[in-house]
Amino acid sequence: MKQADALNDIRDAINVHAETTLETLSPSDNLSGLGLDALSYVEVTMSLEEKWGISIGADLPDFEDDLTVQSLLDQAPKG
């Protein structure tokens, strides 16, 4: 998966679950700074798991650890 496609998927999931209208997203963006709380973070990861056909949760640090968009990008399917 191309990074641009993964970023679009992440942006779309954040827009739905954090009820925002982000136009752009950077890998260095902090998830809590994008309007996510712990519950919406779980919803975003579940949405990405379904879209990407993978399991994400066990490989990510806790939400409280200042997660960035790059944390989710690292989980995107390769290839």
TORMARZA-771656 format. One record per residue: residue in three letters; x, y, z of N, C-alpha, C in turn. Coordinates in steps of 0.001 Angstrom, whole numbers, plus 524288, in hexadecimal, padded with zeros to 5 digits. Layout:
REM TORMARZA-771656
ALAXYZXYZXYZ;...
This chain:
REM TORMARZA-771656
MET8034F7FB648000080000800008000080378804D680000;LYS80228808877FCBD8050F80D697FC81803E3810AD80158;GLN807D9813A48031E8072B816DE807BF802CB81ACF80701;ALA8024C81D0C802627FE27820EA8016B7F8C881E6C80205;ASP7F82E8199A800367F32D816DF800D07F20D815C28068C;ALA7F6128140F809637F565812FC80EFC7F40381800811E4;LEU7F69C81C5A810947F5578215F813127EFAF822E981208;ASN7EDE08221080D497E8678234680C057E4B581FE480F3A;ASP7E5EC81ADB80FCC7E2A981764812F57E27F819368189B;ILE7E70681AA881AB87E75781C75820297E45282188820C3;ARG7E5158252B81D207E24582A2B81D577DC678294781D31;ASP7DA99825E8819AF7D502824D6819437D2DE8228481E4C;ALA7D5C681EDD820A17D40281C68825817D3CF82067829F0;ILE7D7BB823CC82A3D7D7BD827D582E4F7D33482B9782D77;ASN7D23C82D23828AA7CDE5830B7827937C8B382E6582949;VAL7C7F68295B8287F7C30D826D5829FC7C29B8265982FE9;HIS7C6A482462832627C63782307837F07C76B8278783BAB;ALA7CA3182B7B839DE7CB278300D83D2E7C7A48349183B8B;GLU7C44F8338E837A07C0AA83776835AD7C37383C8C8344A;THR7C79A83BFA8311F7CA928407982F4A7CA3A840B282957;THR7CCA9844928271A7CCE284504821657D2718464A81FC3;LEU7D61F842F1821387DB90843BF81FCA7DC3184363819E6;GLU7DEFC84712817B07E034846F48121D7E578844568113C;THR7E93184573814AC7EE6B8433A8142C7EFFB840A88194E;LEU7F3DA83D43818E07F5AC83A5D81D667FB7C8396D81CAC;SER7FE7D83A20820C18041E83946820898058B834B582420;PRO8096B8318D822A080B0A82D398260280C9682EF782B7E;SER80E5E833C782C1981008835A88313F80B8A837B983495;ASP806D18381D832698025583A0B835688012E8367583A05;ASN80058838D083E8B7FEED835EE8433D7F91B834B78430E;LEU7F7AB82FD48441F7F22B82E43843AE7EEA08313D8476C;SER7F06C8323784C297ED158351484FD37EC5483AB784E0B;GLY7F01783CDB84B447EFA684225849407EBEB842928449F;LEU7EA5583E098427F7E6B283DFD83E167E11383D4983FD4;GLY7E03383D7C844EB7DAE683D0C846EC7D95D8379C848AE;LEU7DD1C833F8848BC7DBDA82EAE84A7E7DC5582E4085061;ASP7D8BF82B61852B37D951829CB8581F7DA2F823E585805;ALA7DA968216B85C867DBCE81BD685CBB7D7B28188B859DC;LEU7D2C2819E585A617CE9C816DD857D27CECE81782851EA;SER7CF5381C4E850097CF8081D1284A627D47781ABC84810;TYR7D8B281A9084B177DD7E817FA849597DC788122C84861;VAL7D9C080FA684BF67D86780A1B84B477D4F58097B8466E;GLU7D14580CF0845B17CDD680CA8841207D0E580D5D83C0F;VAL7D4AA810E583C0D7D7EB811B98376F7DB1580CCC83643;THR7DD9080A9283A397E0BA805EA839437DD5B8015A83775;MET7D8B6800C9839A27D5387FC98837E57D38D7FD6F83238;SER7D27F8023A830C97D1088038182B6D7D57980237827A2;LEU7DA488038F8292A7DECA8026E825D67DFCD7FC8E8257E;GLU7DF177F9CC829CD7DFB87F41B829B67DC027F1A6825C6;GLU7D7317F376825D57D34E7F15C822347D4B67F2BA81C8D;LYS7D62D7F79A81B9D7D76D7F9568164E7DC507F6A681436;TRP7E04A7F61B8178A7E5427F3ED815E57E58F7EDFF8167D;GLY7E1C37EBA78193E7E1CE7E601819FA7E63F7E41481D65;ILE7E7987E722821657EBE47E5BA824E47EA407E6A082A8A;SER7ED977E50182E2D7ECCD7E617833B77F0DA7EA228355C;ILE7EF1B7EE57837C27F2957F2A58392C7F3CE7F2D083EFC;GLY7EFE77F25C842467F02D7F396847CC7F4F17F1E684AD1;ALA7F6A97ED0A84A4D7FAE07EB0484D908001B7ED9B84C66;ASP800BD7EFCD847D3805C07F204846478065C7F7C884791;LEU8023E7FA498494B8027D7FFE384A66802FC800E98503E;PRO805CF805118519D805D8806A98572380078808B5858B6;ASP7FFBF8098685DBA7FACC80B9A85FA77F9E98112185D9E;PHE7F4FA812A185D467F385817C985B5A7F62581C2385E79;GLU7F6CC81B50863747F8FD81F5C866DB7FEBE82078865AE;ASP8013881D4C86270806C881DDF86159807ED8219685CD3;ASP8049D8256A85BE98056C82950857CF80644826D785273;LEU80294823B8850D0802E28212D84BB7802938252684751;THR80543823F98431F805168274083E738029B82435839FC;VAL8016B826F1835DA7FF5B8247683127803448206382F29;GLN8084F8217682FD980C5081DBA82E2480B9D8186F830CB;SER809C481861835A0808C78137683865804E28101B8356B;LEU800E3812A08333E7FD0580FC7830207FF2A80E6C82ABA;LEU8022081205828648047A810EC82343807F880C2182372;ASP80ABB80B7E827C380E3F807038285A80B42801D582845;GLN806298020682950803027FD4E82970800837FC158242E;ALA800B77FFAE8207E7FE417FEEF81B62800C47FA5581893;PRO7FD9A7F7688159B7FFBA7F2FA812AB804207F4BE80F0C;LYS8081E7F1A480EBA80C8E7F2D680B4F80B8E7F0A0805DF;GLY80D9F7F3488020480D4C7F11F7FCBE809417F34F7F949;
